[in-house]
Amino acid sequence: MDMRQLRYFVQIVESGSLAKASRQLFIAQPALSQQMARLEDEVGKPLLLRSSRGVTPTENGEALYHHAKFMLRQLDQAVAVARQETAVVSGRVALGLAPTTVCRLGLPLLQHLRAKYPGLLLNVVEGLSGHLEHMTRVGQLDLAVLFSQTAASELTVEPLLEEELFVILPAASPLVAAGRESLTLAEVAALPLILPSPGHGLRRRIALEFERLGLPLDALAEVDSLPLLMHCVAQGMGVTIKPMAAVHALGDQPEQWRCLRVADALMTRTNYLYALPPQKLSPCAAIVRDELRAVLARLIEAGEWQGVALVATPVAARIQHSDADALEVAN
């Protein structure tokens, strides 16, 4: 087995077709089929299921695909390190962030890394928590900020931020009397709510507090796109419940919004930093992990990211997910 065969195999799985993979790899389809036959002979088990609709991996093929993706990423990083100039940090790091996190952290982190480590390429992947959890589990991300302590096996995880949830509405909205700084959850329940769909981790977190007080949670609309949701709120359709970072989704004009606390419920969400285990984490990814914490601390201290607090966790307290499987933490 060689790395070329693994590259071919990964491309076939991702293309779902030998013909499409052959075009993307610039290799004749018969030669590609021959390489896969040799790979299956060496493994001793079938790796691909072929049908008139294309190819899909077998159970063994799926397992090989995830390991091959990781190995190829590590090889690419090793080649990049070998080619770099002395004392120059160079490499690619994939970081997964939820939309609200991107609003406050994305640009400052990119600017910081660009200035300090110009040879480091940061690939920021924005997505809903469920999608990012899947990408983290299958090894497509080096780092991710997620909202569950049990999201991905075999990765290190540590609490990073404690984020408060606010009732957010336009500054001039007539839905809540001027001068109010907080609402009871019963008052919130009576407002027209625009929320993420029930499968969204934030929606489940909100639902827990409503259930605790025996209140109905009826949404006027369910929107899983942060910009669209905030546009709906800006147009006066209703209010939403989000971290304060959401007010930056439509531009850096927080004065156009009101963020009201919930007086009788603990409306918070913990952000967890996930990383590959030390033996698999590249030097570049370790740098991004540490610089991410530094940028967060600076943003919070300067008042540029409000409604959040850093969770102080010593390095020794970082844990493996496998040691925390018994812990149940709400998204």
KOLNU-174502 format. One line per 5 residues: for each residue x, y, z of C-alpha. Coordinates in steps of 0.001 Angstrom, whole numbers, padded with zeros to 6 digits. Layout:
N
X,Y,Z ~ ...;
//
This chain:
331
000000,000000,000000 ~ 001342,003442,-000869 ~ 000124,006984,-000370 ~ -000784,007316,-004036 ~ -003287,004479,-003713;
-004761,006112,-000634 ~ -005162,009419,-002487 ~ -006930,007604,-005302 ~ -009181,005771,-002849 ~ -010134,008959,-000972;
-010946,010751,-004230 ~ -013153,007870,-005403 ~ -015100,007853,-002122 ~ -015593,011615,-002240 ~ -016518,011620,-005943;
-018893,008666,-005652 ~ -017853,007568,-009133 ~ -014798,005991,-010727 ~ -015340,007986,-013895 ~ -015555,011305,-012042;
-012543,010453,-009871 ~ -010477,009508,-012925 ~ -011154,012918,-014465 ~ -010255,014749,-011249 ~ -007081,012680,-010781;
-006085,012861,-014478 ~ -005694,009098,-014645 ~ -007395,006652,-017018 ~ -010331,004814,-015472 ~ -008958,001292,-016211;
-005678,002214,-014478 ~ -007606,003619,-011515 ~ -009685,000428,-011251 ~ -006488,-001598,-011325 ~ -004995,000424,-008478;
-008139,-000128,-006377 ~ -008070,-003858,-007105 ~ -004473,-003985,-005847 ~ -005429,-002010,-002731 ~ -008315,-004373,-001960;
-006021,-007380,-002510 ~ -003496,-005963,-000059 ~ -006149,-005142,002548 ~ -007789,-008517,002042 ~ -011327,-007136,002130;
-013615,-005323,-000326 ~ -013483,-001564,000117 ~ -015919,-000315,-002523 ~ -019426,-001319,-003552 ~ -019929,-000793,-007289;
-023345,-000273,-008831 ~ -024967,001416,-011810 ~ -025356,004553,-009665 ~ -021667,004771,-008750 ~ -019499,003533,-005899;
-019876,003685,-002133 ~ -017457,002496,000559 ~ -018064,-000725,002452 ~ -017873,-000677,006238 ~ -014147,-001468,005993;
-013787,001113,003253 ~ -015429,003765,005423 ~ -012958,003044,008234 ~ -010015,003225,005817 ~ -011335,006464,004323;
-011277,008323,007655 ~ -007777,007087,008539 ~ -006509,007802,005016 ~ -007832,011386,005175 ~ -005894,011973,008378;
-002712,010361,007014 ~ -002828,012420,003826 ~ -003313,015650,005745 ~ -000348,014784,007954 ~ 001766,013974,004885;
000878,017286,003245 ~ 001810,019133,006439 ~ 005113,017225,006683 ~ 005996,018152,003092 ~ 005119,021788,003784;
007378,021805,006853 ~ 010236,020211,004872 ~ 009956,022889,002199 ~ 009731,025879,004503 ~ 012556,028277,005221;
014418,027968,008504 ~ 012529,029352,011522 ~ 009438,030082,009411 ~ 006164,028648,010663 ~ 004306,027254,007677;
001356,024924,007277 ~ -002404,024619,006982 ~ -004831,024358,009912 ~ -008582,023678,009651 ~ -010667,025354,012369;
-014410,024831,012764 ~ -016510,027696,014181 ~ -020250,028201,014608 ~ -021794,031268,012907 ~ -022114,033335,016101;
-018498,032551,017022 ~ -017323,033588,013558 ~ -019037,036968,014056 ~ -016628,037958,016825 ~ -013606,035683,016525;
-013187,035002,012806 ~ -011720,038260,011504 ~ -009610,039182,014573 ~ -008060,035696,014629 ~ -007253,035760,010913;
-005733,039240,011176 ~ -003690,038248,014236 ~ -002297,035097,012634 ~ -001612,036856,009352 ~ 000484,039471,011133;
002326,037072,013446 ~ 002601,033925,011292 ~ 002291,034937,007611 ~ 003282,031440,006470 ~ 000406,029809,008330;
-002768,029159,006318 ~ -005892,029087,008479 ~ -008907,027394,006900 ~ -011960,028637,008835 ~ -014936,026325,008340;
-018252,027863,009385 ~ -021159,025556,010106 ~ -023928,024590,012480 ~ -022779,022663,015528 ~ -024073,019296,014291;
-022180,019585,011002 ~ -018983,020691,012738 ~ -019272,017801,015203 ~ -019436,015363,012280 ~ -016425,016961,010575;
-014493,016806,013847 ~ -015347,013144,014412 ~ -014184,012095,010928 ~ -010901,014011,011224 ~ -011582,016836,008776;
-010777,019539,011344 ~ -007669,020126,013447 ~ -009535,022337,015915 ~ -013152,023248,016577 ~ -015179,025313,019031;
-018304,023287,019869 ~ -021085,023418,022438 ~ -021038,019859,023805 ~ -018412,018213,025980 ~ -019056,014832,024363;
-019057,015787,020683 ~ -016055,013898,019273 ~ -014221,010809,020452 ~ -010458,010573,020799 ~ -009966,014343,020867;
-008860,016572,023691 ~ -011573,018905,024928 ~ -011515,021803,027357 ~ -014074,024434,028363 ~ -013216,027717,026674;
-016021,030281,027078 ~ -019185,030758,029088 ~ -021648,032548,026827 ~ -024803,034268,028082 ~ -027966,034143,025972;
-029958,037332,025494 ~ -033339,038324,024120 ~ -032325,040349,021050 ~ -034507,042870,019214 ~ -034015,046132,017293;
-033271,049191,019429 ~ -036475,050917,018255 ~ -038737,047862,018539 ~ -042105,048510,020206 ~ -042347,044885,021345;
-040625,045656,024666 ~ -040997,048933,026562 ~ -038029,051276,026428 ~ -035875,051179,029523 ~ -036352,047475,030218;
-033019,045734,030790 ~ -034369,042261,031512 ~ -037451,040099,031037 ~ -038881,037112,032820 ~ -039057,033924,030815;
-042865,034148,030896 ~ -042628,037592,029276 ~ -040268,036160,026657 ~ -042699,033310,025925 ~ -045391,035867,025111;
-043253,037549,022431 ~ -043116,036516,018754 ~ -040011,034340,018719 ~ -037749,033620,015750 ~ -035543,030669,016659;
-033360,027952,015135 ~ -035068,024653,014337 ~ -035570,022024,017094 ~ -032559,020015,015934 ~ -030226,022948,016601;
-028203,022752,019814 ~ -029083,026318,020836 ~ -032804,025612,020431 ~ -032496,022568,022701 ~ -030655,024674,025276;
-033433,027280,025239 ~ -036139,024609,025374 ~ -034645,023190,028586 ~ -035258,026463,030440 ~ -038802,026820,029111;
-039585,023225,030135 ~ -038114,023829,033586 ~ -040652,026599,034209 ~ -043487,024791,032414 ~ -043736,027422,029676;
-044655,026809,026033 ~ -041978,027493,023437 ~ -043796,028516,020284 ~ -041759,029941,017418 ~ -043183,032360,014883;
-040500,031150,012454 ~ -037610,028671,012510 ~ -034465,029798,010709 ~ -031086,028036,010752 ~ -029259,030750,008817;
-027888,033347,011229 ~ -027853,036273,008740 ~ -031414,035518,007597 ~ -032648,035121,011172 ~ -031135,038453,012191;
-032567,040134,009062 ~ -036025,038910,010124 ~ -035531,040365,013598 ~ -034176,043626,012151 ~ -037320,043954,010024;
-039495,043784,013147 ~ -040925,040307,012587 ~ -040103,039259,016149 ~ -037312,038739,018660 ~ -034734,036014,019046;
-032657,034396,021801 ~ -028981,034333,020925 ~ -025520,035098,022292 ~ -024688,038793,022068 ~ -022243,038075,019232;
-025244,037597,016932 ~ -025770,041374,016747 ~ -022645,041540,014565 ~ -024040,039138,011952 ~ -025319,042015,009788;
-022404,044391,010323 ~ -020542,046002,013168 ~ -023366,048235,014461 ~ -024326,046858,017884 ~ -026036,050139,018816;
-028904,049187,016510 ~ -029880,046347,018840 ~ -031153,045787,022383 ~ -029891,042768,024301 ~ -032056,041963,027331;
-031128,039492,030024 ~ -033547,036787,031213 ~ -034135,037521,034883 ~ -035387,034179,036175 ~ -033434,031587,034171;
-029780,030658,033816 ~ -029467,031255,030095 ~ -025857,030341,029356 ~ -023984,028092,026958 ~ -020470,026688,027373;
-018093,026706,024393 ~ -015568,023852,024283 ~ -012291,023839,022383 ~ -011595,020540,020623 ~ -008194,019560,019276;
-006514,016484,017911 ~ -004601,014601,020630 ~ -001015,015794,021234 ~ 000577,012983,019221 ~ -001497,013946,016167;
-001681,017716,016570 ~ 000665,019483,014159 ~ 002924,022275,015425 ~ 000889,024766,013373 ~ -002387,023578,014885;
-000884,023877,018373 ~ 000082,027465,017569 ~ -003447,028297,016364 ~ -004919,026718,019511 ~ -002760,028886,021761;
-003184,032063,019699 ~ -006951,031546,019622 ~ -007028,031692,023419 ~ -004858,034818,023394 ~ -007116,036587,020874;
-010205,035655,022898 ~ -008684,037071,026073 ~ -007791,040298,024293 ~ -011265,040726,022784 ~ -012991,040154,026122;
-010617,042376,028088 ~ -011047,045200,025555 ~ -014845,044909,025713 ~ -015041,043990,022024 ~ -016812,040709,022787;
-019467,041206,025432 ~ -021703,038702,027148 ~ -018972,036063,027471 ~ -016405,035047,030071 ~ -013284,032949,029667;
-013235,029652,031529 ~ -009884,029358,033287 ~ -008675,025797,032730 ~ -005060,024813,033427 ~ -003352,022667,030803;
-003303,019708,033185 ~ -007082,019820,033366 ~ -007598,019145,029662 ~ -009333,015829,029225 ~ -009870,013228,026568;
-013431,012747,025403 ~ -013120,009055,026207 ~ -012724,009977,029878 ~ -015806,012169,029787 ~ -018339,009943,028041;
-020381,009644,031222 ~ -020868,013398,031451 ~ -024064,014716,029934 ~ -023799,018362,028986 ~ -026637,020160,027216;
-025763,021827,023889;
//
